[in-house]
Amino acid sequence: MKKMLNFKYVIVGFLLVLCGACSDFLDLEPKNKIPGESVLSDPNGIKSFLADLYYGSPIEDFVYMPAAGFNARGNTGSLTLAQYALEAIHSEWPNWNQFANDWWNKGYFLNRNINLLMTYIPNLDISVEEKDALMGEAHFLRAYTYFGLAKRYGGGIHHYEVSGV
């Protein structure tokens, strides 16, 4: 009898999920976010989006911490790169072999956003010179990001020996 009662609950739950799955009752626009079309259709929104792309770009600020990666913003405490050497291990710190080399995902996410920006720039209601300037910045950021990926992970850059030189 107890198994039959549990089975009824499973059937009722399945029917509720089945009936509710086709409803768009919970498909609401978020009230705390600006839609992407609004940002990318306004010249000021494009400039703000471009500033965010520059912030995420792999421009070295020489704040590298193995546990935090490149451009380690925020409080790094009293950690220095010298403390990562085998001679300077401190017992009060956690594992020193942590390396956050995760810029791969960030780089391709950044390039995806740059490509998205490049599709919206031609549709802006601004002068041709301003469009060209924005496209030039987008091309620069995309090339710089790919260079940052190649620098960190290799590939894409080949050195060939030229004979007769």
N, C-alpha and C positions, 0 to 999 in steps of 0.2 A: 504494500500500500504506500509506503514511504517513497519507493522508487517511482511509482505512478504519479505521486504528487509532485516530485521533482521534475518529472518528464513534462507535466502540464505547465510548470513554470518556464521550462525551456521553450516549449511551443508558444506560449503567450509572449515571451520575450522576443522570440524570432519573428512573430507576426508584428509586434510593435516596431521592431527595427525595419522590417520589410515595408511597412506602411509609412514610416517616417523617413526612409531613405529617399523617397521620391519627392519629398517636400523641399522647397527652397526657403523654409521658415527661418533658418539660421544663416542664410546667405545675405549678410548685411555689409554695407560699406563701413569701414572703420571710421570713427569720428575723430581719431587722434592723428591721422596721417593725411598728407596731401597726396592726391592721386598723381601718378607719374605723368599722365597726359597734361595736367595743369603745369607741372614744373617744366617739362620739356617743350611746351608750346609758348613760353614766355621768355624773352631775352634775359630778364633778371634771374629767372629760374635756371636758365642754361648756365649763367655765370656762377650761380651758387653751386650747381651740380659740378661744374668744372673745378671750382675751388675744392670740393670734396674729393674729386679725382686727384688733384695735386696733393692733397693731404695723404692719400693712400698710396701715392707713387713711391717707388723704391729709391728716393733721393736719400743718400746716406747722410745721417747726422752724427755718425761715428759714436753712437750709443748702442753698441752691440753687447748683449749679454747672452751667453749660451742658453740660459733657461728661458729667456724672453724673446730671443731672436733679434732681427734687425730693427732699427728705430724703436728701441725699447723705451717707450714713453712711460712716464709715471715714476713712482718711487722705486729706485733700485737699491735703496738702503746704502749700506757701506760696502756693497759688493764691487769688486774691481776685477778686471781680467787676470790680474796677478794671483788672485785667490783661487783661480781655476787650475793653476799649476799644481803638480803633484807635491811640491814642497810646501805648499801653503794650505793644506786641508785643515779646516776647522771642524771640531767635533760638534759645534753648536748649529751648524748649517745642515740642510738636508742633502740629498744625493747630488753630488757635483757632476755627475755624468749625464745630466739632463740637457738635451740640446733641442731647442725649438726651431727646427729648420723647416717650418711649415709655410714658407712664402709661396709655394707652388699654387695652392688654392687661391690665396689672396691675389696673386698676379693674374691668373686667368679670370677671376671674378672682376678685377679692375679692367682688364681688356674687354670683357663682355660689356661692362658699363660704358667704356669708351666707344665701342662699336654701336651701342644703342644711341649714344649722343650723336654720333656721326650720321645716323639715319634721320634724326630730327632737325639738325642744323639747316639743311636745304629748304625746309618748310617754314622757317621763321620769317616774320615780316620785318626784316631789317635790310640794310644796304648790302650790296654785293661785297664791298670791302670788309664789312663786319663779319659776314659769313665766311669769307676767305680767312680772316684772322682766327675765327673760332675753329675752322677746319684745320688750319695750320697747328693750332695748339693741340687739337685732338690727335693729329698725326704724330706730333712730337711726343705726346704722352704715351701713345701706343707703341712707338718705336722704343722709347725709354723703358717702358715696362717689359717689352720682349727682351731688351738688352739686359735688364735686371734679372730676368729668368735665366737667360743664357749664361750670365756671369755666375749665378749661384748654382745652377744645375748642369751647365755645359750644353753642348750641341749648338748647331747653327753657324758657328764660326769655325772656319777651316783655314789652316795655313798651308799653302802649297809652295813647294820649292820651285822657283823659276829657273829653268836651265839656261845657261849662257850669261848669267848675270854675275 
